[in-house]
Amino acid sequence: MAASYRSIDYSLRPGKYAERRMISEAVSKVHPFGAVKSYRYIGMGSLWFSDFSHFHKTLGMVDMISIEREVAHRPRFEFNKPLACIRLVFEDTAVALPALDWTVRAITWLDYDDRLVKSMLEDTRVIASKTSPGSVFIISIQVEGPPVFTAIDEDGEETVQEVTSVQELRDNFGAGPVPAEALDSDLRGWANAKLVRRMVKSTINAALAARNVGRPNDQKIEFEQFASFEYADGAKMTTICGIFVDSGQKNLLSSCGFNELSFYGSDDDATRLVVPILTPREMRMLETRLPGAVAPALGGNIVPGRDAEAYANLYRYLPSFASLEG
């Protein structure tokens, strides 16, 4: 995998920015399980550490671990670390995740910028097998193209190849995570995002089934999804968000009120984050009519109804672009 920080400036991605703020709003609801600031945040900060700074400032989190595999660039990561409470772990996730203390409730965000590879499902399995009830799990994966796998070419060299059929997907990822009804056409477009989300959830459920063997019925652990997203600041991305709870904690789960979120979703469909292209003046005009007005009246004869509606759905979570113009 390439070092994503060399090609991606996380501060300039409006879809990602909106997603981060929506996730923060959702995570703030876990307080029935414990104070959010008592949770540990585990993420992959890159050079910008945007999620870390945001969760520290908005949620008060002070126990934070950033997993970075770019060991050769350690001094640069340490220089750019924005908070003293962030502990850097320079390991691949395959090594770092199993070694962490999972008895502490955690909010874990595996924010991959690459297409799905088998190791991502293994990371998911590790977390589902170990994390404490009341913990939140978020995973983001690039879905611009189908999943990829490593093959050996005729010269004995490793090459990265993309999956071209569902059968090839099963051959390289195992039959377990792949839905029985999956079609080759699901490997393209936004259908690929849905397929990837289903594979992640299947991996989680399989890990929990093994974990729950021998546990009393009131202590069996489940994964309760509360949101999923799709967006394309450049490459298509998809994200799943959920919380692990045991059967005896269902009352606490209800008290969280995740279903009150405007973007709540527990099924296989996702909230599509579409950031319309508007001028700062158009944004200011729309915000004077929000909340309340609906398209097409919202945009009047200035902003197309589709763009006005998209902005109305996201304006609370977007950067203040309007402040860029006096």
Backbone bond lengths (Angstrom), bond angles and torsions (degrees), N, CA, C in turn:
res aa  C-N    CA-C-N  psi(-1)  N-CA   C-N-CA  omega(-1)  CA-C   N-CA-C  phi
1 M - - - 1.462 - - 1.527 110.25 -
2 A 1.328 116.70 140.36 1.455 120.89 179.47 1.518 110.43 -75.65
3 A 1.333 115.87 156.72 1.467 120.76 175.01 1.520 107.67 -72.84
4 S 1.334 117.35 104.86 1.461 121.02 -171.01 1.514 112.49 -64.04
5 Y 1.341 117.31 -27.60 1.459 118.61 -176.63 1.527 111.95 -65.72
6 R 1.347 117.42 -17.29 1.462 119.99 179.85 1.529 111.78 -76.02
7 S 1.331 117.42 -20.14 1.463 120.00 -176.48 1.511 113.83 -122.42
8 I 1.336 118.12 -8.83 1.457 120.70 -174.68 1.510 109.98 -125.01
9 D 1.321 116.32 118.19 1.461 121.26 173.09 1.521 106.86 -95.36
10 Y 1.337 116.33 104.47 1.456 121.10 -173.48 1.523 112.62 -66.86
11 S 1.326 117.34 -14.26 1.459 119.44 -179.19 1.521 112.01 -81.99
12 L 1.337 118.75 -7.62 1.461 122.10 -174.47 1.519 112.25 -117.95
13 R 1.310 118.50 29.84 1.459 122.12 -178.03 1.524 109.15 -120.06
14 P 1.334 118.33 97.94 1.465 120.01 -175.41 1.521 113.72 -63.41
15 G 1.353 117.79 -35.85 1.456 119.38 177.77 1.512 111.31 -64.22
16 K 1.328 115.88 -44.43 1.462 120.85 178.07 1.522 110.80 -64.40
17 Y 1.318 116.15 -40.31 1.467 121.08 179.05 1.525 110.06 -59.76
18 A 1.338 116.12 -47.64 1.466 120.13 179.75 1.523 110.73 -63.04
19 E 1.324 116.86 -43.42 1.460 120.60 179.12 1.522 110.97 -59.27
20 R 1.325 116.94 -43.91 1.465 121.20 -179.45 1.527 110.80 -59.15
21 R 1.313 117.05 -43.74 1.463 120.50 -178.69 1.528 111.53 -70.97
22 M 1.319 117.24 -33.95 1.466 120.36 176.53 1.528 110.20 -67.72
23 I 1.325 116.17 -42.25 1.462 119.85 177.60 1.522 110.38 -63.32
24 S 1.319 117.27 -40.95 1.463 120.81 177.80 1.522 111.08 -59.92
25 E 1.332 116.30 -42.45 1.468 119.72 177.88 1.525 110.82 -62.11
26 A 1.333 116.40 -41.85 1.461 120.05 179.51 1.523 111.58 -66.34
27 V 1.330 116.38 -45.24 1.466 120.94 -177.75 1.522 111.39 -63.23
28 S 1.316 117.18 -31.24 1.470 120.05 179.77 1.519 112.22 -61.70
29 K 1.335 117.17 -15.16 1.457 121.41 -177.59 1.525 114.04 -85.55
30 V 1.334 118.47 -2.58 1.467 119.80 -176.23 1.521 112.97 -78.21
31 H 1.331 118.58 2.42 1.471 121.34 -172.42 1.526 115.08 -56.34
32 P 1.361 121.53 -26.15 1.468 117.63 174.86 1.529 113.20 -59.42
33 F 1.324 117.63 -25.79 1.465 121.48 177.92 1.527 112.03 -83.69
34 G 1.310 117.03 -21.28 1.461 122.28 -177.75 1.516 109.55 157.18
35 A 1.320 116.73 156.97 1.462 120.90 179.53 1.528 110.11 -56.88
36 V 1.323 116.46 132.01 1.463 120.24 -177.15 1.523 110.87 -57.99
37 K 1.327 116.88 -37.39 1.465 119.47 -177.84 1.526 112.35 -68.13
38 S 1.342 117.23 -12.35 1.464 119.91 177.19 1.525 111.91 -86.64
39 Y 1.326 117.30 -9.71 1.461 121.82 179.18 1.528 110.25 -76.07
40 R 1.306 115.32 156.35 1.467 121.44 171.12 1.529 108.12 -95.69
41 Y 1.317 116.50 137.37 1.464 120.04 174.04 1.521 108.99 -103.15
42 I 1.332 115.77 126.52 1.459 122.75 178.63 1.520 107.44 -119.51
43 G 1.314 115.94 121.40 1.453 119.05 -177.55 1.510 112.18 -149.85
44 M 1.329 114.30 -167.59 1.460 122.20 -179.84 1.527 105.88 -130.11
45 G 1.331 116.35 93.62 1.453 121.44 -163.78 1.511 116.85 -73.48
46 S 1.339 117.96 -20.79 1.449 121.51 -170.10 1.528 108.83 53.27
47 L 1.327 118.51 -161.68 1.465 119.86 -177.59 1.519 113.13 -79.38
48 W 1.345 116.27 -17.74 1.462 119.28 -174.04 1.526 113.20 -93.11
49 F 1.316 118.46 -26.44 1.462 122.47 178.79 1.537 111.26 52.46
50 S 1.327 116.45 35.38 1.470 120.48 -174.52 1.518 112.35 -61.22
51 D 1.333 116.89 -44.70 1.463 120.15 -179.31 1.524 110.76 -64.08
52 F 1.306 116.55 -40.52 1.464 121.05 -178.96 1.524 110.68 -62.53
53 S 1.318 116.91 -48.13 1.464 120.32 179.97 1.522 110.86 -62.18
54 H 1.327 116.14 -42.60 1.464 119.69 -177.71 1.526 111.30 -66.01
55 F 1.322 117.60 -46.94 1.467 120.26 -177.79 1.528 111.60 -68.66
56 H 1.321 116.96 -32.08 1.462 119.11 175.62 1.524 110.47 -66.57
57 K 1.319 117.11 -45.62 1.460 120.72 -174.99 1.526 112.81 -74.86
58 T 1.325 117.58 -35.58 1.467 119.96 -175.76 1.523 113.37 -93.49
59 L 1.327 117.51 -28.94 1.462 121.09 -175.56 1.523 113.25 -114.03
60 G 1.323 117.59 -8.49 1.459 120.88 178.53 1.509 114.54 75.18
61 M 1.333 118.06 18.80 1.459 120.95 -177.64 1.526 110.42 -72.52
62 V 1.341 116.28 135.58 1.469 120.86 -176.37 1.531 113.03 -128.92
63 D 1.325 117.57 -4.84 1.464 122.04 176.68 1.521 106.21 -108.12
64 M 1.330 116.99 100.89 1.457 120.76 -169.58 1.522 110.93 -134.66
65 I 1.337 115.38 135.82 1.464 121.83 179.32 1.520 108.74 -126.57
66 S 1.323 116.24 127.09 1.461 121.35 176.11 1.521 109.10 -112.50
67 I 1.330 115.80 122.58 1.458 121.57 179.97 1.527 108.52 -94.68
68 E 1.312 116.56 122.22 1.467 122.39 -177.75 1.522 109.06 -129.68
69 R 1.323 115.89 128.44 1.466 118.93 -179.61 1.526 113.14 -93.58
70 E 1.349 116.74 -8.67 1.470 120.34 -177.19 1.534 110.25 -83.38
71 V 1.312 116.58 70.11 1.464 121.79 -175.50 1.524 111.59 -60.14
72 A 1.313 117.47 -34.42 1.466 121.01 -177.47 1.524 112.16 -64.51
73 H 1.330 116.74 -21.54 1.465 120.76 -178.03 1.529 111.47 -107.93
74 R 1.322 115.99 24.86 1.464 120.72 -177.42 1.533 113.37 -52.27
75 P 1.335 120.55 -46.98 1.473 119.14 -178.85 1.522 112.83 -57.48
76 R 1.328 117.08 -36.63 1.459 119.72 -179.08 1.527 110.97 -68.84
77 F 1.333 117.19 -41.16 1.465 120.37 177.45 1.526 110.34 -63.43
78 E 1.320 116.39 -44.04 1.466 119.66 -179.08 1.525 111.14 -64.83
79 F 1.329 117.37 -36.45 1.464 120.65 178.07 1.524 111.00 -65.10
80 N 1.329 117.46 -39.28 1.465 121.62 -175.61 1.524 113.59 -86.56
81 K 1.320 118.07 -4.85 1.470 120.75 178.18 1.528 108.70 -60.52
82 P 1.345 118.80 119.31 1.465 120.77 -171.51 1.520 115.33 -85.49
83 L 1.338 117.66 -13.72 1.463 120.49 -173.66 1.521 110.44 -135.51
84 A 1.319 115.97 142.40 1.465 120.39 178.68 1.519 111.93 -67.89
85 C 1.338 117.26 -21.31 1.466 120.57 -175.63 1.525 112.91 -83.76
86 I 1.326 117.96 1.33 1.463 121.16 178.10 1.524 109.53 -91.71
87 R 1.332 115.66 124.08 1.466 120.54 174.87 1.520 108.43 -101.02
88 L 1.319 117.20 125.10 1.456 122.15 179.99 1.521 110.25 -90.44
89 V 1.323 115.75 131.01 1.464 122.02 176.30 1.525 106.84 -118.43
90 F 1.322 116.52 112.31 1.459 121.06 -176.56 1.527 109.57 -94.80
91 E 1.309 114.53 81.74 1.460 122.71 178.65 1.524 107.76 -148.79
92 D 1.300 116.39 160.74 1.454 120.31 167.38 1.525 108.06 -68.49
93 T 1.320 117.02 150.57 1.470 120.00 -179.82 1.523 111.85 -58.28
94 A 1.323 117.29 -31.25 1.465 120.19 -179.97 1.516 111.70 -62.29
95 V 1.325 116.77 -27.79 1.463 122.08 178.33 1.520 110.87 -93.91
96 A 1.328 116.91 -42.39 1.464 121.25 -173.28 1.521 113.17 -70.69
97 L 1.321 117.67 -44.88 1.470 120.10 -173.14 1.529 113.02 -62.43
98 P 1.342 120.27 -48.35 1.470 118.81 -179.64 1.522 113.55 -62.27
99 A 1.335 117.43 -23.40 1.466 121.02 -175.73 1.524 113.31 -86.24
100 L 1.330 118.40 -9.98 1.462 120.82 -177.64 1.524 111.55 -76.35
101 D 1.326 115.98 157.98 1.463 122.67 176.29 1.521 108.22 -84.24
102 W 1.322 116.97 108.38 1.462 121.67 -177.14 1.520 112.78 -95.34
103 T 1.342 117.46 7.38 1.469 118.96 175.10 1.526 110.85 -74.77
104 V 1.329 116.32 -18.42 1.465 121.46 176.78 1.527 108.49 -85.44
105 R 1.334 116.82 131.98 1.464 118.80 176.20 1.522 109.08 -59.72
106 A 1.315 115.42 138.08 1.463 119.52 -173.54 1.520 111.71 -135.56
107 I 1.306 114.11 153.89 1.457 122.92 165.24 1.519 104.89 -111.70
108 T 1.314 116.46 108.74 1.460 121.54 -175.12 1.516 109.66 -110.89
109 W 1.322 116.30 126.08 1.464 121.00 177.85 1.518 108.21 -123.10
110 L 1.328 115.84 105.37 1.460 121.81 173.64 1.525 106.96 -88.62
111 D 1.311 115.65 99.30 1.461 122.25 -172.38 1.525 109.16 -103.94
112 Y 1.338 114.65 86.37 1.462 120.32 -178.24 1.532 110.01 -86.91
113 D 1.310 116.37 141.57 1.460 120.83 175.11 1.520 111.64 -104.00
114 D 1.318 116.55 4.10 1.456 121.30 -179.71 1.520 110.11 -105.48
115 R 1.317 114.39 164.80 1.460 119.85 175.21 1.533 110.09 -69.05
116 L 1.316 115.29 161.84 1.461 120.62 -175.89 1.522 111.55 -59.27
117 V 1.329 115.19 128.40 1.460 122.87 169.62 1.529 107.09 -126.17
118 K 1.304 115.79 163.21 1.459 120.28 -173.95 1.520 112.47 -60.30
119 S 1.330 117.67 -33.54 1.466 120.43 -178.13 1.527 112.04 -63.40
120 M 1.333 117.89 -27.30 1.466 119.99 177.12 1.526 110.60 -66.23
121 L 1.312 116.44 -38.83 1.462 119.65 176.76 1.528 110.32 -68.19
122 E 1.326 117.13 -33.60 1.463 119.80 177.05 1.525 110.29 -67.79
123 D 1.334 118.05 -40.38 1.467 120.87 174.68 1.524 110.27 -59.62
124 T 1.321 115.83 -42.22 1.466 121.04 178.38 1.521 110.62 -61.64
125 R 1.327 116.26 -43.33 1.464 120.60 179.70 1.520 110.98 -61.63
126 V 1.325 117.38 -42.42 1.464 121.37 179.61 1.522 110.36 -59.13
127 I 1.313 116.93 -47.06 1.462 120.12 -178.21 1.520 110.98 -65.29
128 A 1.330 117.60 -45.13 1.464 120.15 179.73 1.525 111.51 -63.33
129 S 1.318 116.87 -28.63 1.466 121.26 -178.98 1.519 112.90 -79.96
130 K 1.338 117.41 -22.06 1.458 120.07 -170.00 1.524 115.57 -119.54
131 T 1.309 118.93 -31.22 1.460 120.78 -169.05 1.526 112.27 -65.17
132 S 1.321 116.16 149.44 1.465 121.85 -176.73 1.522 111.12 -76.55
133 P 1.338 117.85 146.98 1.466 120.20 172.43 1.529 110.29 -56.09
134 G 1.320 115.40 143.33 1.457 120.63 -174.83 1.512 112.41 92.99
135 S 1.338 116.73 -4.56 1.467 121.45 -179.65 1.524 110.98 -88.64
136 V 1.322 115.09 148.93 1.464 122.57 -179.93 1.525 109.31 -102.90
137 F 1.331 115.60 139.78 1.462 121.11 176.58 1.520 109.24 -126.27
138 I 1.322 115.51 129.82 1.458 123.17 178.68 1.519 107.33 -129.52
139 I 1.320 116.76 136.35 1.460 119.74 177.15 1.519 108.88 -139.03
140 S 1.330 115.75 131.70 1.463 122.71 178.15 1.524 108.91 -119.08
141 I 1.334 116.03 136.37 1.464 121.71 -176.59 1.525 109.11 -139.01
142 Q 1.327 116.10 141.31 1.459 119.43 174.99 1.522 110.00 -73.83
143 V 1.324 116.39 135.80 1.466 120.69 -178.02 1.527 110.61 -129.19
144 E 1.333 116.44 29.12 1.468 120.21 178.03 1.524 110.65 -63.11
145 G 1.321 115.62 -30.53 1.455 120.99 177.24 1.514 109.50 -140.09
146 P 1.323 118.21 177.51 1.462 121.10 -178.64 1.522 112.03 -67.16
147 P 1.334 117.07 167.02 1.466 120.64 176.37 1.529 111.05 -55.77
148 V 1.335 115.19 159.14 1.465 120.43 -179.05 1.524 109.87 -125.63
149 F 1.322 115.43 160.95 1.460 121.04 179.18 1.521 108.99 -145.86
150 T 1.315 115.94 163.03 1.461 121.74 179.39 1.523 109.41 -97.24
151 A 1.313 116.09 129.27 1.463 121.61 178.90 1.529 109.10 -125.55
152 I 1.308 115.80 164.11 1.468 122.04 177.64 1.526 108.06 -104.82
153 D 1.334 116.67 122.49 1.463 119.10 -178.58 1.528 110.76 -82.52
154 E 1.328 115.95 -176.94 1.469 120.59 -174.70 1.525 112.80 -67.75
155 D 1.337 116.38 -16.08 1.468 120.28 177.08 1.525 112.20 -94.78
156 G 1.333 115.73 5.21 1.454 119.56 179.75 1.510 114.04 80.92
157 E 1.340 116.80 11.04 1.459 121.44 -179.97 1.527 110.46 -94.52
158 E 1.345 115.22 146.52 1.461 119.86 176.21 1.524 110.03 -75.80
159 T 1.320 116.15 134.94 1.461 121.51 175.69 1.524 109.07 -133.21
160 V 1.314 116.13 147.75 1.459 121.41 177.05 1.518 108.24 -94.19
161 Q 1.318 115.92 125.28 1.459 121.28 -178.76 1.516 109.41 -125.53
162 E 1.324 115.69 149.19 1.456 118.68 176.95 1.518 110.30 -93.47
163 V 1.304 114.93 147.57 1.456 122.06 178.75 1.527 109.06 -66.37
164 T 1.319 117.22 136.02 1.466 120.87 -178.71 1.520 113.26 -113.86
165 S 1.326 117.08 -7.37 1.465 120.45 179.56 1.520 109.19 -153.91
166 V 1.321 115.66 161.33 1.460 120.20 177.75 1.522 110.22 -64.11
167 Q 1.327 116.97 -36.23 1.463 119.05 178.49 1.519 110.81 -63.29
168 E 1.334 117.00 -40.45 1.463 120.57 177.43 1.526 110.58 -66.95
169 L 1.327 116.44 -33.16 1.464 120.64 175.97 1.522 110.03 -62.88
170 R 1.324 116.78 -45.65 1.474 120.72 178.64 1.529 110.99 -65.91
171 D 1.314 116.70 -38.38 1.466 120.17 -179.22 1.527 111.51 -61.75
172 N 1.325 117.32 -34.47 1.462 121.25 -172.91 1.521 114.35 -103.02
173 F 1.324 118.07 -21.04 1.461 121.48 -179.82 1.526 112.27 -113.19
174 G 1.328 117.15 -5.68 1.451 120.78 -175.57 1.520 110.10 90.03
175 A 1.318 116.00 151.78 1.465 119.62 -178.11 1.518 111.96 -74.38
176 G 1.334 116.99 -26.66 1.459 120.81 -173.56 1.511 115.72 -54.54
177 P 1.343 119.41 -51.51 1.464 119.56 -175.53 1.525 114.59 -75.07
178 V 1.325 118.02 -17.78 1.463 121.01 -171.90 1.524 110.07 -87.88
179 P 1.331 118.66 124.31 1.468 120.84 179.77 1.524 111.13 -57.71
180 A 1.321 116.13 140.88 1.463 120.63 -177.25 1.521 111.78 -60.89
181 E 1.336 116.58 -31.68 1.464 120.76 -175.52 1.527 113.22 -92.61
182 A 1.329 117.70 7.75 1.466 120.75 -177.89 1.525 111.07 -61.53
183 L 1.336 115.69 143.01 1.455 122.71 -179.78 1.526 109.92 -116.05
184 D 1.315 116.02 157.95 1.463 119.61 177.25 1.527 111.10 -58.25
185 S 1.327 116.81 -33.37 1.467 120.71 -179.90 1.523 112.13 -66.33
186 D 1.334 117.60 -17.79 1.465 121.06 178.55 1.527 112.32 -72.48
187 L 1.318 117.48 -7.09 1.460 121.27 -178.58 1.527 112.47 -87.61
188 R 1.324 117.72 4.41 1.456 121.49 -178.54 1.524 110.69 -128.44
189 G 1.337 115.09 152.67 1.459 120.94 175.01 1.516 112.35 65.35
190 W 1.325 115.20 -157.26 1.461 119.68 -178.96 1.523 112.33 -70.76
191 A 1.347 117.06 -17.89 1.470 119.02 174.24 1.524 110.14 -61.60
192 N 1.316 116.69 -32.36 1.462 121.16 177.20 1.523 110.86 -63.88
193 A 1.334 116.73 -37.52 1.466 120.46 177.79 1.525 110.51 -61.79
194 K 1.319 115.92 -43.82 1.466 120.16 179.37 1.524 110.84 -64.35
195 L 1.330 116.58 -41.29 1.462 120.72 178.21 1.523 110.66 -61.66
196 V 1.320 117.32 -44.29 1.467 121.09 179.81 1.524 110.44 -62.55
197 R 1.332 117.25 -43.20 1.474 119.59 178.32 1.521 110.90 -61.09
198 R 1.317 116.82 -40.77 1.467 119.83 179.89 1.528 110.91 -65.94
199 M 1.323 117.23 -36.26 1.462 120.30 177.80 1.524 111.05 -66.70
200 V 1.322 116.83 -39.37 1.466 120.51 177.53 1.520 110.30 -63.50
201 K 1.325 116.63 -47.23 1.470 119.48 -178.27 1.525 111.56 -66.62
202 S 1.315 116.88 -35.15 1.462 119.86 176.14 1.526 110.96 -63.85
203 T 1.323 116.47 -39.04 1.468 121.28 177.22 1.522 110.75 -64.29
204 I 1.330 116.59 -43.16 1.466 120.80 177.70 1.519 110.49 -60.75
205 N 1.319 116.81 -47.91 1.466 120.54 -176.83 1.524 111.94 -65.45
206 A 1.326 117.18 -36.06 1.467 119.96 177.55 1.524 110.66 -66.56
207 A 1.327 116.94 -40.85 1.468 120.51 178.23 1.520 111.00 -64.93
208 L 1.326 116.58 -39.53 1.465 119.83 179.69 1.521 111.53 -69.69
209 A 1.330 117.21 -35.16 1.464 119.97 177.77 1.525 110.19 -60.49
210 A 1.333 116.73 -42.21 1.468 120.45 177.70 1.522 110.83 -68.66
211 R 1.313 116.53 -39.14 1.469 120.99 -178.65 1.526 111.51 -67.27
212 N 1.320 116.63 -32.49 1.466 120.86 -174.35 1.524 113.89 -83.00
213 V 1.321 117.23 -6.61 1.466 119.71 178.87 1.529 109.32 -60.30
214 G 1.305 116.42 124.36 1.457 121.32 178.33 1.514 114.80 85.49
215 R 1.331 118.10 -7.33 1.467 119.90 178.63 1.525 109.67 -82.42
216 P 1.342 117.76 142.52 1.467 120.11 175.42 1.522 110.57 -57.36
217 N 1.322 116.36 153.89 1.461 120.46 -176.68 1.521 112.91 -56.70
218 D 1.344 117.14 -35.84 1.465 119.11 -177.39 1.526 112.50 -81.67
219 Q 1.343 116.74 2.76 1.465 120.54 177.72 1.528 112.75 -121.16
220 K 1.317 116.10 7.69 1.465 119.13 177.81 1.527 109.22 -70.65
221 I 1.316 116.15 135.51 1.462 121.93 -172.82 1.524 110.34 -96.22
222 E 1.311 115.09 137.70 1.458 122.09 178.31 1.527 109.47 -126.77
223 F 1.324 115.47 157.93 1.466 121.36 174.19 1.510 108.01 -106.47
224 E 1.321 116.22 119.81 1.462 121.96 -178.79 1.527 108.73 -108.43
225 Q 1.318 115.52 105.15 1.469 119.74 178.70 1.525 109.51 -71.83
226 F 1.340 116.95 137.05 1.463 119.59 176.22 1.527 113.06 -120.99
227 A 1.323 118.25 -8.23 1.463 120.08 176.86 1.518 110.04 -166.26
228 S 1.314 115.47 153.38 1.461 121.81 167.89 1.525 107.58 -148.83
229 F 1.315 115.07 149.06 1.464 120.44 -173.05 1.524 111.32 -133.13
230 E 1.316 114.56 154.83 1.461 123.55 169.10 1.526 107.27 -134.61
231 Y 1.310 116.33 139.31 1.461 119.50 175.27 1.525 108.70 -161.09
232 A 1.325 115.80 166.98 1.461 120.12 179.42 1.515 109.12 -145.41
233 D 1.342 116.68 90.11 1.462 120.65 171.12 1.526 109.42 -73.69
234 G 1.292 115.02 -25.42 1.457 124.32 176.75 1.516 104.19 -156.26
235 A 1.324 115.75 -86.40 1.458 120.67 172.40 1.525 110.12 -76.06
236 K 1.319 115.93 150.04 1.464 120.53 175.50 1.527 109.53 -67.35
237 M 1.328 115.85 138.20 1.462 122.68 178.73 1.523 109.33 -131.77
238 T 1.320 116.30 153.43 1.460 120.65 172.32 1.522 109.30 -139.34
239 T 1.327 115.42 149.87 1.467 122.39 -176.05 1.518 109.51 -138.67
240 I 1.330 115.78 141.72 1.469 122.84 173.55 1.518 107.92 -120.59
241 C 1.326 116.58 137.85 1.465 122.11 178.89 1.524 108.83 -129.80
242 G 1.327 116.75 135.09 1.454 119.90 177.62 1.514 111.45 -162.67
243 I 1.309 115.40 176.57 1.461 121.70 -177.50 1.524 109.26 -130.36
244 F 1.326 116.00 140.30 1.466 121.74 176.05 1.522 108.64 -88.67
245 V 1.322 116.59 128.15 1.467 121.07 178.65 1.522 108.84 -137.12
246 D 1.324 116.00 148.67 1.459 117.17 171.21 1.522 108.57 -94.35
247 S 1.316 115.34 163.53 1.463 120.42 -171.29 1.515 112.94 -58.94
248 G 1.315 117.27 -26.66 1.461 120.34 179.83 1.512 113.87 -80.15
249 Q 1.337 117.06 -1.82 1.467 121.16 -177.89 1.524 112.82 -107.59
250 K 1.326 117.74 13.35 1.457 119.78 -176.22 1.525 112.13 -61.08
251 N 1.339 116.91 -31.73 1.471 118.58 177.78 1.525 110.86 -67.25
252 L 1.334 117.09 -37.00 1.461 120.14 176.67 1.524 110.55 -66.26
253 L 1.323 116.04 -39.36 1.461 120.33 178.42 1.523 110.49 -60.77
254 S 1.321 116.59 -44.43 1.467 120.33 178.80 1.519 111.12 -62.07
255 S 1.334 116.13 -36.77 1.466 120.37 -178.88 1.528 112.21 -67.79
256 C 1.325 117.32 -21.36 1.469 119.98 179.26 1.525 111.44 -65.66
257 G 1.315 116.72 -33.48 1.459 119.97 179.21 1.518 114.32 70.85
258 F 1.328 117.30 33.48 1.462 119.23 178.29 1.526 111.79 -58.61
259 N 1.344 116.17 -33.69 1.462 119.31 -177.87 1.521 113.29 -68.82
260 E 1.332 117.60 -5.71 1.466 121.06 175.82 1.525 112.03 -85.65
261 L 1.320 117.04 -10.87 1.460 120.74 179.21 1.524 110.17 -67.19
262 S 1.319 116.86 140.06 1.467 120.37 179.97 1.522 111.50 -65.14
263 F 1.319 117.33 -22.69 1.462 122.56 -178.11 1.527 111.77 -108.96
264 Y 1.339 117.35 16.61 1.470 120.89 -179.68 1.527 110.14 -57.43
265 G 1.317 115.44 138.31 1.455 120.14 175.92 1.515 110.82 -160.81
266 S 1.325 116.76 127.56 1.466 121.06 -178.21 1.526 112.41 -116.66
267 D 1.336 117.52 2.56 1.462 119.57 -177.52 1.530 110.62 -105.88
268 D 1.323 116.17 -163.60 1.463 120.52 -174.69 1.522 113.67 -81.99
269 D 1.328 117.27 -9.98 1.460 120.11 178.37 1.525 109.72 -84.75
270 A 1.330 116.30 159.38 1.465 120.95 -175.87 1.521 110.67 -126.05
271 T 1.319 115.50 156.37 1.458 121.70 171.85 1.525 108.15 -78.67
272 R 1.328 116.39 120.30 1.463 121.07 179.60 1.525 108.95 -87.02
273 L 1.315 116.52 120.33 1.458 121.72 -179.72 1.525 108.82 -93.76
274 V 1.324 115.47 104.09 1.461 121.64 -178.97 1.522 108.04 -112.17
275 V 1.312 116.69 112.99 1.465 121.65 -179.26 1.526 108.27 -95.30
276 P 1.337 118.02 110.62 1.465 119.92 -177.63 1.525 111.83 -71.21
277 I 1.316 116.01 153.69 1.463 121.03 177.42 1.524 107.97 -90.48
278 L 1.323 115.58 106.97 1.463 122.41 -177.72 1.524 109.61 -131.14
279 T 1.312 116.40 155.69 1.460 120.08 174.09 1.528 108.93 -80.03
280 P 1.344 117.72 157.52 1.468 119.90 176.35 1.528 112.64 -54.61
281 R 1.328 116.97 -37.00 1.464 119.58 -179.63 1.524 110.82 -67.15
282 E 1.331 116.90 -38.97 1.467 120.29 177.48 1.525 110.73 -64.64
283 M 1.331 116.79 -39.86 1.466 120.06 177.91 1.519 111.09 -62.06
284 R 1.318 116.17 -44.06 1.467 119.25 -179.86 1.524 110.75 -62.61
285 M 1.325 116.22 -40.64 1.457 120.12 178.83 1.522 111.29 -61.82
286 L 1.332 117.22 -45.08 1.462 121.04 179.94 1.523 110.84 -62.92
287 E 1.333 116.92 -41.60 1.463 119.71 -176.37 1.523 112.24 -67.31
288 T 1.340 117.76 -26.13 1.472 119.05 175.81 1.520 111.32 -68.79
289 R 1.338 117.76 -14.96 1.462 122.09 -179.08 1.532 112.21 -106.42
290 L 1.324 116.10 2.08 1.464 120.66 -178.46 1.527 110.54 -112.61
291 P 1.343 115.90 152.62 1.470 127.48 -8.31 1.523 110.83 -78.67
292 G 1.294 116.16 163.38 1.453 120.73 173.38 1.505 114.43 127.65
293 A 1.328 117.34 -56.40 1.453 119.65 -177.21 1.525 110.45 -68.27
294 V 1.313 115.95 150.36 1.463 120.53 -179.90 1.526 109.02 -123.91
295 A 1.325 115.26 153.61 1.463 119.77 176.20 1.532 107.99 -67.08
296 P 1.374 118.18 146.15 1.466 126.97 6.46 1.526 114.08 -86.22
297 A 1.349 117.75 -9.71 1.462 119.41 -176.98 1.524 111.71 -61.10
298 L 1.323 117.12 -29.88 1.459 121.47 -176.30 1.524 112.08 -56.93
299 G 1.310 116.82 -46.19 1.460 120.31 -176.70 1.507 114.60 -90.13
300 G 1.328 116.96 -5.35 1.451 120.38 -178.39 1.520 110.57 56.87
301 N 1.318 115.99 -139.79 1.466 120.21 177.71 1.527 111.55 -99.64
302 I 1.341 115.78 16.77 1.465 121.08 -177.80 1.525 111.72 -102.37
303 V 1.329 115.88 -56.59 1.469 121.26 -175.49 1.527 109.46 -103.34
304 P 1.324 118.87 126.92 1.467 120.86 177.47 1.526 111.27 -53.29
305 G 1.322 116.32 142.29 1.460 121.18 -175.38 1.513 114.08 -54.25
306 R 1.340 116.71 -39.75 1.466 120.09 -179.19 1.521 111.01 -64.03
307 D 1.334 116.91 -41.96 1.460 120.49 179.18 1.524 111.18 -69.21
308 A 1.328 116.18 -38.99 1.466 120.05 179.27 1.521 110.80 -63.78
309 E 1.327 116.46 -41.12 1.466 120.33 179.36 1.526 110.89 -66.10
310 A 1.342 116.74 -41.62 1.465 120.33 178.64 1.521 110.60 -61.89
311 Y 1.316 116.91 -40.68 1.463 120.15 179.72 1.522 110.69 -67.87
312 A 1.330 116.84 -39.83 1.466 120.56 179.10 1.522 111.43 -61.50
313 N 1.324 116.83 -33.77 1.462 120.65 -179.47 1.525 112.49 -72.57
314 L 1.335 116.84 -24.58 1.467 119.75 -171.09 1.518 115.03 -120.47
315 Y 1.332 119.10 -7.59 1.467 119.29 -166.85 1.523 113.18 -58.92
316 R 1.327 118.15 -30.72 1.468 119.70 -179.50 1.524 111.99 -68.66
317 Y 1.320 116.88 -18.45 1.458 120.69 -173.44 1.529 113.38 -110.37
318 L 1.321 117.58 -1.93 1.461 120.84 -175.48 1.525 112.03 -90.21
319 P 1.334 116.80 158.12 1.471 119.50 172.90 1.525 109.62 -62.33
320 S 1.299 117.02 158.75 1.466 121.43 -179.77 1.521 109.54 -82.62
321 F 1.331 114.68 71.74 1.458 118.76 179.44 1.524 111.19 -60.68
322 A 1.340 115.64 -31.85 1.457 118.98 -176.51 1.523 111.64 -61.67
323 S 1.326 117.35 -24.54 1.466 120.41 -179.25 1.525 111.91 -73.44
324 L 1.338 116.73 -9.59 1.459 120.09 179.84 1.521 111.96 -73.94
325 E 1.337 116.26 -16.06 1.454 120.02 -178.46 1.511 108.52 -124.56
326 G 1.312 117.33 132.31 1.450 120.69 -177.07 1.504 113.98 -69.00
